[in-house]
Amino acid sequence: MATIVEKIFSSHAGGEVKAGELVMVKVDASLVQDMNGPSTIKYFESFAETVISPEKHLFSLDHFSPSSSIQAANNHRKMRHFVKRHGIGHMVEEGSGIGHQRMVETGLVKPGGIIVGTDSHCCHYGVLNAFSTGIGASEEAVVLASDKCWFKVPETIRVEFTGALNPMVTSKDLILVLIQELTQAGAIYQCLEFGGDTLKELSVDDRAVICNMAVEAGAKGAIMPYDEVLEQWLADRGMECNGGVAPDADACYARHMVIDVSAIAPMVAIPPDIDQVVPVDSIGKQKVHEVVIGGCTNGRYTDFAQAADILRGRKIAPGVRLVIAPASREIAGKMLETGVYRDLLMAGATILPPCCGPCTGITGGLIGDNEVVFATANRNMPGRMGSQKGKVFIGSPVVAAYSALAGIITVKEQV
């Protein structure tokens, strides 16, 4: 009668545990990013001297990348010194990518594992059939020093996507509709467990979008199934295919949701709330000043290839800025090899080195007062991508590309 997350925690706790129980378990891998890396180091050095398992941790200089201030440069310097002194196994330098993407690419995340990190979007790693979640800097310091972290085993909401996707509908639209139904607080300290026949249509990259944004509904984590799609992805990358973890047929869920994707159109989250989701066709001719494709949510090759298919041989609208932020050098390299990089560049895009870009409102193409950005990011509160007086609309790379061409938010060719 166990859910996936209950089985994962049971395997790490050495005995059966159920939702609601408090456990102290060994952590399999962790992420430390540059926004709170210095705080993590400060806490660690206040009580510890040795990182127990340096090979299982990844430090990432991605939010303030390239260094956007002297303070950021000094914080990065501090993190580099810590990594060198303790022999940390994985380091993402400035312009090398986003920690979330590199955690998946490096093989640190394995099916059935427990992974933590100092970022709310660490739920991203559930795409590989693992439990992952964000923690604070002081908790991460304890993980570095002991390999352990305490949890309350979360309840699970089972979400099944059924049916076939409509043209121009992507996994971004699916997660936006789910967040709309759950609301921003609908899954607090619960884990989203995904299933349904639609998942066969979704690649691992597509699924990552869904897991990444689960926290926008308050979720503690999100877990995709271990199936043929995931196993093939692991095998293609030479990673461990361990069979993963599946729920029992009689697992006990806090809630069971079934979403018919054939009823979903291209969607957009309108500011200032990520759960205010409407069809793109319903918002009228909303002008945009900037379009951003990339970041940890939609910064993978398939996202850019979708946009390039629309933009190839064309130019973005006058007065519109198009910013591209690949999630890793591996992705940027493939964009170069296939011509996607050139297609976007010649369409008028500014292509950043692999980093978070303007998503967090720190660097790389921020918006000014009274400007509107359409982004494939994950949050749209005031000030998220620049000025508090600006507006952030959220949607898919498909809508982003058409909007860059038209100068208004749309998923249609403009005549």
Secondary structure, 3 states (H helix, E strand, C coil): CCCHHHHHHHHHHCCCCCCCCEEEEECCEEEEECCCHHHHHHHHHHHCCCCCCHHHEEEECCCCCCCCCHHHHHHHHHHHHHHHHHCCCEEECCCCECHHHHHHHCCCCCCCCEEEECCHHHHHHHHHCCEEEECCHHHHHHHHHHCEEEEECCEEEEEEEECCCCCCCCHHHHHHHHHHHHCCCCCCCEEEEEECHHHHHCCHHHHHHHHHHHHHHCCCEEECCCCHHHHHHHHHCCCCCCCCCCCCCCCCCCEEEEEEHHHCCCEEECCCCCCCEEEHHHCCCCECCEEEEEHHHHCCHHHHHHHHHHHCCCCCCCCCEEEEECCEHHHHHHHHHHCHHHHHHHHCEEECCCCCHHHHCCCCCCECCCCEEEECCCCCCCCCCECCCCEEEECCHHHHHHHHHHCECCCCCCC
